[in-house]
C-alpha cells in the first residue's frame, strides 16, 4: 500500500515528481526552528522533518505523556 499525506505549509513546500530518485532538500526556513536536520549545506529528508514537526504539534496540543 502506498501512504500519501498532504500538508498545507503556505509556500514552504517542495514538489517531487513520482519518478524523482533523490528526495532531499536543503534550507533553514520553516515554521518549527528546533528541527535538527535544517541546514543550508547538508541535504536532508523533508518527509522525516514532517514527522518531527507533527510530533511537535501533538506535544504542544496534548502536552507530554509521562510513562511509568
Backbone as CSV, one residue per row, in Angstrom:
resi,resn,N_x,N_y,N_z,CA_x,CA_y,CA_z,C_x,C_y,C_z
1,UNK,0.833,-1.181,0.000,0.000,0.000,0.000,0.878,1.244,0.000
2,UNK,0.457,2.226,-0.691,1.181,3.490,-0.771,0.581,4.449,0.252
3,UNK,1.432,5.038,1.053,0.981,6.013,2.034,1.116,7.397,1.418
4,UNK,0.048,8.160,1.466,0.078,9.528,0.947,-0.394,10.462,2.038
5,UNK,0.294,11.561,2.166,-0.153,12.576,3.101,0.103,13.936,2.492
6,UNK,-0.684,14.904,2.907,-0.592,16.243,2.354,-0.570,17.250,3.491
7,UNK,0.296,18.229,3.372,0.364,19.309,4.332,0.278,20.622,3.573
8,UNK,-0.474,21.547,4.095,-0.514,22.896,3.540,0.437,23.733,4.378
9,UNK,1.525,24.170,3.779,2.500,24.924,4.556,2.699,26.339,4.031
10,UNK,1.783,26.786,3.225,1.748,28.185,2.817,3.050,28.688,2.194
11,UNK,3.562,27.936,1.219,4.699,28.401,0.444,6.049,27.799,0.795
12,UNK,6.101,26.935,1.791,7.379,26.337,2.180,7.542,24.911,1.659
13,UNK,6.628,24.451,0.838,6.647,23.055,0.405,7.608,22.837,-0.762
14,UNK,7.909,21.565,-0.981,8.712,21.136,-2.129,7.904,20.109,-2.896
15,UNK,8.021,20.129,-4.218,7.328,19.154,-5.049,8.341,18.154,-5.580
16,UNK,8.007,16.873,-5.489,8.840,15.805,-6.031,8.010,15.000,-7.015
17,UNK,8.401,14.967,-8.283,7.672,14.143,-9.249,7.755,12.670,-8.836
18,UNK,6.795,11.859,-9.247,6.792,10.445,-8.849,8.073,9.694,-9.207
19,UNK,8.751,10.076,-10.272,9.963,9.365,-10.694,11.240,9.962,-10.093
20,UNK,11.126,10.884,-9.175,12.284,11.530,-8.554,12.980,10.550,-7.612
21,UNK,14.260,10.278,-7.845,15.005,9.321,-7.026,15.568,9.956,-5.759
22,UNK,16.032,11.177,-5.858,16.632,11.841,-4.703,15.647,12.852,-4.135
23,UNK,15.054,12.525,-3.003,14.049,13.400,-2.394,14.614,14.089,-1.162
24,UNK,15.734,14.756,-1.337,16.336,15.500,-0.240,16.322,16.979,-0.597
25,UNK,16.328,17.809,0.412,16.293,19.258,0.220,17.320,19.912,1.136
26,UNK,17.554,21.185,0.920,18.352,21.998,1.835,17.543,23.235,2.167
27,UNK,17.821,23.820,3.294,17.143,25.046,3.678,16.914,25.122,5.170
28,UNK,16.855,26.352,5.652,16.657,26.585,7.084,15.311,27.222,7.396
29,UNK,14.513,27.493,6.364,13.210,28.103,6.594,12.219,27.056,7.062
30,UNK,11.349,27.453,7.957,10.317,26.548,8.422,9.583,27.131,9.605
31,UNK,8.427,26.596,9.872,7.615,27.070,10.994,8.216,26.645,12.331
32,UNK,8.893,25.509,12.352,9.483,24.964,13.584,11.004,25.059,13.458
33,UNK,11.642,25.868,14.269,13.087,26.086,14.160,13.922,25.114,14.997
34,UNK,13.273,24.213,15.739,14.012,23.248,16.558,14.346,21.957,15.812
35,UNK,14.060,21.894,14.524,14.324,20.694,13.736,15.834,20.539,13.561
36,UNK,16.420,19.440,14.060,17.881,19.282,13.985,18.427,19.195,12.559
37,UNK,17.621,18.696,11.615,18.120,18.480,10.249,18.247,19.744,9.423
38,UNK,17.570,20.812,9.772,17.577,22.004,8.925,19.004,22.483,8.663
39,UNK,19.333,22.606,7.386,20.689,23.006,7.003,20.661,23.612,5.611
40,UNK,21.495,24.599,5.396,21.633,25.158,4.044,22.733,24.441,3.271
41,UNK,23.500,23.575,3.953,24.623,22.882,3.314,24.415,21.378,3.144
42,UNK,23.765,20.733,4.106,23.638,19.279,4.116,22.207,18.886,3.722
43,UNK,22.050,18.170,2.596,20.703,17.749,2.187,20.066,16.829,3.228
44,UNK,18.759,16.992,3.443,18.044,16.174,4.421,16.706,15.719,3.843
45,UNK,16.121,14.723,4.482,14.858,14.136,4.052,13.696,14.970,4.596
46,UNK,12.968,15.679,3.748,11.881,16.532,4.236,10.720,15.740,4.832
47,UNK,10.569,14.479,4.457,9.485,13.671,4.991,9.725,13.348,6.466
48,UNK,10.971,13.104,6.831,11.305,12.881,8.236,11.101,14.162,9.041
49,UNK,11.382,15.296,8.435,11.154,16.578,9.105,9.652,16.780,9.346
50,UNK,8.816,16.386,8.381,7.363,16.481,8.569,6.911,15.677,9.787
51,UNK,7.457,14.481,9.953,7.090,13.645,11.100,7.533,14.313,12.400
52,UNK,8.729,14.879,12.418,9.222,15.591,13.595,8.291,16.753,13.952
53,UNK,7.895,17.514,12.935,7.038,18.661,13.169,5.661,18.229,13.663
54,UNK,5.129,17.129,13.121,3.854,16.613,13.627,3.969,16.245,15.104
55,UNK,5.084,15.642,15.482,5.318,15.340,16.895,5.316,16.602,17.740
56,UNK,5.928,17.656,17.242,5.933,18.944,17.968,4.519,19.498,18.111
57,UNK,3.718,19.371,17.054,2.339,19.849,17.106,1.561,19.067,18.158
58,UNK,1.692,17.742,18.140,0.988,16.914,19.122,1.437,17.243,20.546
59,UNK,2.721,17.473,20.712,3.245,17.805,22.040,2.650,19.131,22.532
60,UNK,2.579,20.110,21.643,2.008,21.412,22.019,0.511,21.312,22.293
61,UNK,-0.189,20.478,21.526,-1.641,20.375,21.682,-2.045,19.533,22.893
62,UNK,-1.328,18.445,23.129,-1.747,17.485,24.140,-0.818,17.401,25.348
63,UNK,0.308,18.070,25.297,1.263,18.006,26.399,2.092,16.740,26.342
64,UNK,3.000,16.627,27.260,3.868,15.445,27.304,3.194,14.327,28.079
65,UNK,3.362,13.109,27.600,2.830,11.934,28.270,3.951,11.337,29.093
66,UNK,3.710,11.122,30.336,4.721,10.530,31.221,4.486,9.034,31.330
67,UNK,5.507,8.275,31.038,5.413,6.814,31.088,5.986,6.338,32.429
68,UNK,5.382,5.301,32.980,5.943,4.678,34.187,5.398,5.173,35.393
